[in-house]
Amino acid sequence: MLLTYRALKRRANARKLAITTPNGVDESSYVRIGGIDQWISIRGEGRANPVILELHGGPGASNLVFLPRTRAWERHFTIVRWDMRGAGKTFAAGGPQGQGELTLDRLHTDALEVTDHIRARLGVDKVLLVANSFGTVVGLRLARSHPERYSAYVGTDQNVVAGGRDTSAYEALLGRLEKAGKKKQLARMAALGPDRSAWSPHEWAEYARTVVTTDPLTYDTMKTVVIRSLWFSPLHTLRDLRAYLKAQTFSEQLGPQAMTIDEYAEGTAFRLPFFVFQGESDVLTPPEPARRFYADVTAPVKGFALIPDASHFASFRHPDRFLDLMLSRVRPVVTGDAAVR
């Protein structure tokens, strides 16, 4: 019965994803990037719309599963979803032995190759960077260093590591565990210490899971948004879902690497429009560090907004609210047109 219901939902989602506009685009394939085949999906209802390159989170968590939830975005933007090395269909194609070097520098170089592929494929001068969660680690570096390729930067679930100086999420977790009387978990997390760059990949992943499962809003989002999107994705077979989860475990090695970054030292001057749209109640990447970093940013145009009733995965829990921000704040800046409603 469960598999029958899944099949019905997947078929309904597949129908929802159909793009029938005469000037729409719906193509996906493996592209040779950085010496390996990497999966790239390009979808939108109008080729004249601004082109978004999404940088997914995780690490290793492809955004392809969220296509049905974000279908309305494709009326106003052409959206490129790329499964980075170590993620999704890219991981499924090559397995753990076929991912090559898995470092932040390698992902940065891959992203530039993907960007140039998109620019050539779609005939556009610049693309709009939209990064979520782990993707914001790579996204900030791209936006800071290559304004010639990108029309604006939008970060959501924005990471601000600050060289390890900000420990607010860690301290808040210890507080939640203590209040809930979770003595064993509290002892385990306290033993890790606040220096996330010193954690092993397994410890980093254990911390993230503990944060997610100890906050009711984040846990609810994980169950009702993330897990449901995975289970009912029309693009993923059961074998694909197994590969999806294995990819996340494989990519855990990137977590501690990301925890060494100091965004302030790398630079707060951006030569392109800069936006941060954060979940108001995000406990994994809290809004206050993102707000402080944003306050120090200099950019031709910048904007910050909180998404109510949202923790992590804010853009996917409330895709309509995120789209409204994109249409009212971002699209007019990159197109020079009035806000679209």
N, C-alpha and C positions, 0 to 999 in steps of 0.2 A: 504493500500500500504506500509506504514512504517513497519508494523509487518511482511508483506511478505518479504520485503527486509531484515529485521532482521533475519528471519528464513533462508533465503538463505545464508547470511553471516555466521550465526552460523554453518550451515552444512558444508560450505567450511572450516571454522576454525577447525571443528571436524575432517575433513579429514586430514588437515594439522598436527593435533596432533597425528595421528596414528603412533605408534612405531611398526615397523615390523622386526627389526633386530633380529637374532636368540638369541642373548644374552642380549637383551634389558630388561627393566623393566618398567612397567606401572601399578602401584597399588595405590589405595587410600581407606581409611577407617577411621572410628573412632577408636581411641586408648584411653584407660583409662590413663589419665595423670593428676596428682594432684587431683584425686578424681572426675573428670568429663570426659565425652567423648570429645576428641579433634580431629579435622580433620587433617590427615596427608596424603600428596600426595608424591609419589616417582616415578620419571620418568627419563629415560635416555636410550641411545642406546647401551651402553656397560657397563656391570657390573664391568669391570676392571678400568673404569674411576674414577677419584677422586670424592668423594661425597661432595656435597655442602648442608649445612643447611642454608636456607634463613630465615632471621628475618625481617618480613615485617614492614611497616611504619604505619602511621595513627596518633595516635593509632587506632586500630580496622579496618585497611584497608588491607584485605587479598591480597596477590600477585597472587592468582590463576587466576585472570582475565587477567593477562599479559602472560599467557602460549603461545598463538599464536605468540606474538611479540618476545618471547625469545626462540622459538622452536629450533633455531640453537645452543643455548647453550647446549642442551641435546645431541648433537653429541660428545661433549668433556667432559661433566660432568654428573654425576647422581645428580639430583636436588631434594631436599626434601623441599617441601613447606608446612608449618605448619600454620594453622589458630589458632592463640593464643586465649586463653579465652577472650571473648569479641569481637571476630572478625569472620567474614565470616560464614562458615558452622558450626563452633563450637558454635557461638552465635545462629545461626538458630536452632540448635538442642535443646539447653536448654533454650533459651529465656533469658531475663534479670534476671529472678529468678534462673536460673541454671548455672550461671557463677562462683558462689562462690566468694571468696575474689579476688578483682581486685587491686593489688598493684604491684609495680616494683619488690619487693622481691618475690612475688608469681610467677610472670612471669619468674624471674631468676631461681627459683626452677623448674618450669615447663620445661624450656629450657634444663636444665640438664637431666631431665627425658626423654625428647624427644631425646636428643643426645644419651643417653645410649640405648634407644629403637632402634635408627637407627644403632648404632654400632653393636648391636646384630643381628638385622634384616638383615643387609647387610654384616656382617662379616668383618668389618673394624675397625682398631685400633683408627683412628682419622678421624674427618670430618673437612671440610673447612667452616669457618663461613663467610657468606656474608650478611651484614646487610645494610638496607637502611632506612634513615630518622629516625622515632621514634625507629625502631629496633636497631639503633646504640647505643642507651642508654643502652639497655640490652646487646648488643653485646660486647661493651667495657668491661663491668664487667665480662662477661664470658671469654673473651680472656685473660684478666689480671689475673684471678684467677684460670683458668683451662687449662693451656697449655698441660696437659696430654691428654686432650680430643680433642684438635683442632690443625690442621696442620698449619693454618694461619688465620689471620683476614683481611677481606676486608670491609671497610666502604665506602658507597656512600650516598650522601645527609647527610654527617656526621654531627651530632649534636655536638657542643662544647658549653656547657652552662657556664662552668667556674664559677660556684657559683653565676651567675648573673652579673659578672663583665663585660662581653661582651654584649653591647647593640647596636652593629652596625646595626643589622637587623632592630631593632625598630627605631633607628634614621633615617635610610635610608627610612623606610616607611613614617615617618613624613615628610621627605623631598619630597618624591614623591607626597604625598597628598597636600602639600603646593604648589608645582610647578603646579599641575593640578587644583588648585583652589577648591579643595574638602573641603570646610570649615567645613561642618557638620561632615564628617568622620574624619577630622583632629582633631577637638575638642573632638570627641569620643575617638580616640586612644590616644591623649595627656592626657586625663583624667585618662586613665588606669595607666599611669606612667610606668617607665622602668623595675620595679621589677616584672618579670613574675611569680615568685613564689607566689606573693600576689594575682594574678588573680584568679577568679573563673573558673571552667571548661568552662562555657559559654563564659566568656571573653577571655579565651585562644583560644577557637574555633573561636570566632569573629575576633580576631587578625589574626589568620592563614588565614581565608577566605579573609580578607582585603589585606593581603600581596599577596595572589595568584591573586586576581582580579585587583590589581593595577599595576602589572608588565606584560607587553604585552607578553613576552616570556613564563613566567610561566602560564599565562592565556591560551595562545595558546596550551601549552602542556596539561593543564587540559582538554581542549575541544577535542583536536585531538588524544591524547594518552589515558588519564585516562577514560574520559567519553565514548569514542568509545570502549575501551577495555571492560568496564562494559557492554555496550549495546549489544555487539556482542559476549560475552563470551559463548562458547558452553556448559560450565559447570554450567551456572546459568540461571534458569527460571526467569520469572518476579517476582515471589514470593521470590526467592533467592536474587534478586537485592534489593527488599524492605528490606529484612533482612540485607543485606550488609550495606545499608545506616543507618538503625537503629542501627547497631553495632557500627558504627563510632560515632554516637551521644552518645550511652551508654558509650563508651570508652573514651570520652572527659575527664572524671575524672582523667585519667592518665597524662594528659598534665601538669597541675600544679605540680604534683609530680615530673615529669622529670625535671622541671625547678629549682629544689633545688640542683641538682647534681653539684659537683665541680670535674671535671675529673682530674685536676692537683693534688688535695688533695688525690684523690683515687689512683693515681699513674701513672707515665709515663713510668715505666719499664715493658716491655712485653717480655716474654720468648718464643715467637713464631714470625714468620714473620708477618709484619704489613704493611698494604697498605691502602691508601685513594685515591679514584678516585672521584673527585668532579666536579659538573657542574661549568663551568667557570663563569657563570652569575647567580648563585644561589642566590636568595634574601631571601629565607626562612631559609636556613642553609648556610650562606655565606662562600666562600672558604678561606678567610683570617684567621678567627679563627681556622678553621681546619688545615690550613697550619702551624700556630703558634704552635698548639698542636703537630702536627706531628714533627715539628723541635725539640721539647723537648723529644720525644719518643726515648727510647733505645730499640732495638730489634735485633735479630740475622740477619735479613734482613728487610729492609723497603723500601717503594716506595710511591711516591706521583705523581699524574697526574691530570691535568685539562681536562675535556671533552668540546671541543668547541661547541658553539651554543646550550648550555644546561643550564637550570636553575635547579629547583628542578625536581625530577623524571629523572635524567640524564641517568641512566642505561636503562630506558624504552623508553625514547625519542630516544636514539641512542644505541639500543641493540648490533649493529654490532661493534661500537667503544668500548663499554664496554667489549664485548667478546674478541676483539683484545687485550685489556689490560690484561684480565684474561689469555689469551694464551701466551702472550709474557712476562708478568711480574710475574704472580702468579703460573700458572700450572707447569712451570719448577722447581720452588722452592719446591713445595709440592711433586712432583714426582721424582725429580732428573734427569729428561730428558731434552732434548733441547726444545726450544720454538716450539710450534705447530702453524702452519699457516693454 
